[in-house]
């Protein structure tokens, strides 16, 4: 499990975005509580607010010192950049600083990148790559059918037999995993893919599939979508 700690005013926006099964997010409303948390529990990334008032608190510097010693990645958020905040970013090796309005897409993708490279299990790293790819293709974890697609890609990476027969191998395996029917799995995945092709990620999708989909239907089939994702991830 990859552990993210969100502190201060960034917590709400981050919470609405990070709801992936390989990432666990904890919220603390003060630097003191954050400091206590990282000193007693495993933390991989901490997201903190940087402003001219908060960065004058000694507890804030104690927190950054502790993060530096424990090799915890620090992501900052601020209203605007100034000399003091730039000096802080440089001194404490803050990975990145997002200026309001925060680009949550970039923040989440950065967390995916970090989680994919941390010293977690092989499964966590694979899930991080799958989640990042699906997010880029317009399928966030909040979409109905997301976990069916995620699991389909995961088991197909392990054993390509699932790509040879969706109806006899893949759908029954996913149905058994989630205690549902093969028909429900097929329909949920199809609707999930259809929703992706109807949103703002359509350009990314057409680029990803590179002319392999039926443009008259304007969407990929379940087989095309999952197979292409598996092929892409195998080449990484």
C-alpha positions in Angstrom: 0.0 0.0 0.0 1.2 3.5 -0.9 0.6 6.0 1.8 -0.2 9.7 1.1 -0.6 12.2 3.9 -2.5 15.4 3.1 -2.2 18.4 5.4 -4.0 21.8 5.7 -6.3 23.2 2.9 -5.2 20.8 0.2 -7.0 17.9 1.8 -10.5 18.3 0.3 -9.5 18.6 -3.4 -7.0 15.7 -3.1 -9.6 13.5 -1.4 -12.0 13.9 -4.2 -9.4 12.7 -6.6 -7.3 10.0 -4.9 -9.6 7.0 -4.5 -7.5 4.3 -5.9 -7.0 0.9 -4.3 -3.2 0.9 -4.1 -3.2 4.4 -2.5 -4.3 5.1 1.0 -4.8 8.8 1.9 -4.8 10.2 5.5 -5.9 13.7 6.4 -4.5 15.8 9.2 -5.5 19.4 9.9 -2.2 20.6 11.5 1.5 20.3 11.0 1.8 18.9 14.6 -0.5 16.0 13.8 1.4 15.4 10.5 4.7 15.3 12.3 3.3 12.8 14.8 1.9 10.7 11.9 5.1 10.4 9.9 7.1 9.6 13.1 5.0 6.6 14.0 3.5 5.4 10.6 4.9 4.7 7.1 4.4 7.7 4.8 5.5 7.9 1.2 4.2 11.3 0.1 3.1 14.3 2.0 1.1 17.2 0.4 1.4 20.5 2.3 0.2 24.0 1.9 2.9 26.6 1.5 2.0 30.2 2.4 3.7 33.2 4.1 2.0 32.6 7.4 2.4 28.8 7.8 6.0 28.7 6.7 6.9 30.9 9.7 5.8 28.1 12.2 8.7 26.1 13.7 6.5 23.0 13.5 6.4 23.3 9.8 10.2 23.3 9.5 10.4 20.4 11.9 8.0 18.5 9.6 10.1 19.2 6.5 13.3 18.2 8.4 11.7 14.9 9.4 10.4 14.3 5.8 13.9 14.9 4.4 15.5 12.5 6.9 12.9 9.8 6.2 13.1 10.3 2.5 9.4 11.2 2.2 8.4 13.0 -1.0 7.0 16.5 -0.3 4.5 18.1 -2.7 3.7 21.7 -2.1 0.6 23.8 -2.9 0.5 27.6 -2.7 -1.4 30.7 -3.6 1.6 32.2 -5.5 5.3 31.8 -5.7 7.6 34.3 -4.0 11.2 34.5 -2.9 10.6 32.8 0.4 8.7 29.9 -1.0 11.2 29.3 -3.8 14.0 29.2 -1.2 12.0 26.7 0.8 11.4 24.5 -2.3 15.1 24.5 -3.0 16.3 24.0 0.6 14.1 21.0 1.3 14.0 19.4 -2.1 10.3 19.7 -2.5 9.4 17.7 -5.6 7.0 20.1 -7.0 4.8 23.1 -6.1 1.4 23.5 -7.5 0.0 27.1 -7.7 -3.7 27.7 -7.3 -5.9 26.8 -9.1 -4.2 23.4 -8.6 -3.9 21.1 -11.6 -5.2 18.0 -9.9 -4.6 15.9 -13.0 -0.9 16.6 -12.9 -0.8 16.1 -9.1 -2.5 12.7 -9.4 -0.3 11.6 -12.3 2.8 12.6 -10.2 1.5 10.5 -7.3 1.0 7.6 -9.8 4.6 8.0 -11.0 6.0 8.1 -7.4 3.8 5.1 -6.3 5.0 3.1 -9.3 8.6 3.5 -8.3 8.4 3.1 -4.5 9.6 0.0 -2.6 6.2 -1.6 -2.5 5.0 -4.9 -3.8 5.1 -5.9 -7.4 1.3 -5.9 -7.4 1.1 -2.3 -6.1 3.5 -1.2 -8.9 1.5 -2.9 -11.6 -1.7 -1.3 -10.2 -0.1 2.1 -10.2 0.7 1.7 -13.9 -2.7 0.4 -14.8 -4.5 3.2 -12.8 -2.3 5.9 -14.4 -3.1 4.6 -17.9 -6.8 4.3 -17.3 -6.9 7.8 -15.8 -5.1 9.2 -18.9 -7.7 7.5 -21.1 -10.5 9.1 -19.3 -11.5 6.3 -16.9 -11.1 7.5 -13.2 -11.8 5.0 -10.4 -15.1 6.7 -9.7 -16.6 5.4 -13.0 -18.8 2.3 -12.7 -16.9 -0.6 -14.2 -13.4 0.7 -13.4 -12.4 -2.1 -11.2 -13.6 -4.7 -13.7 -11.4 -3.2 -16.3 -8.5 -2.8 -13.9 -8.7 -6.4 -12.8 -9.1 -7.6 -16.5 -5.9 -5.8 -17.4 -4.0 -7.1 -14.3 -4.8 -10.8 -14.9 -4.3 -10.5 -18.6 -0.8 -9.2 -17.9 -0.1 -12.3 -15.8 -1.7 -14.7 -18.3 -2.5 -13.9 -21.9 -5.0 -16.8 -22.1 -7.6 -14.3 -20.9 -7.2 -12.2 -24.1 -7.9 -15.2 -26.3 -11.4 -15.8 -24.9 -13.3 -13.0 -23.2 -16.6 -14.9 -22.9 -15.2 -18.2 -21.7 -12.1 -17.0 -19.7 -11.9 -13.3 -18.9 -15.5 -12.4 -18.0 -16.1 -15.5 -15.8 -12.8 -14.9 -13.9 -13.7 -11.3 -13.2 -17.3 -12.3 -12.3 -15.9 -14.8 -9.8 -13.6 -12.2 -8.3 -16.4 -9.7 -7.7 -19.2 -12.2 -7.0 -21.3 -11.2 -10.0 -22.2 -12.5 -13.4 -20.2 -12.6 -16.7 -23.0 -10.6 -18.3 -22.8 -7.9 -15.7 -19.0 -7.7 -16.1 -19.3 -7.4 -19.9 -22.0 -4.7 -19.8 -20.2 -2.6 -17.1 -16.9 -2.7 -19.0 -18.6 -1.7 -22.2 -20.5 1.2 -20.6 -17.3 2.4 -18.9 -15.4 2.4 -22.2 -18.4 4.2 -23.9 -18.3 6.9 -21.2 -14.6 7.5 -21.9 -15.1 7.9 -25.6 -17.8 10.5 -24.9 -15.8 12.8 -22.6 -12.9 15.2 -23.0 -10.3 12.4 -23.2 -11.4 11.5 -26.7 -8.2 12.9 -28.3 -6.0 10.8 -26.0 -8.0 7.7 -26.8 -7.8 8.1 -30.6 -4.0 8.8 -30.3 -3.7 5.7 -28.1 -5.5 3.4 -30.5 -3.8 4.8 -33.6 -6.5 4.0 -36.1 -7.2 0.5 -34.8 -10.8 1.3 -33.8 -13.9 1.7 -35.9 -14.3 5.5 -36.3 -17.9 5.0 -37.5 -18.8 3.5 -34.1 -16.4 6.0 -32.5 -15.4 3.6 -29.7 -13.3 0.6 -29.0 -14.8 -2.8 -28.2 -14.0 -4.4 -24.8 -11.5 -6.7 -26.5 -9.7 -3.8 -28.3 -9.5 -1.6 -25.2 -8.2 -4.2 -22.8 -5.9 -5.8 -25.4 -4.3 -2.5 -26.3 -3.8 -1.6 -22.6 -2.1 -4.9 -22.0 0.1 -4.4 -25.1 1.0 -0.9 -24.0 1.9 -1.9 -20.4 4.0 -4.9 -21.6 6.1 -2.5 -23.7 6.8 -0.1 -20.8 
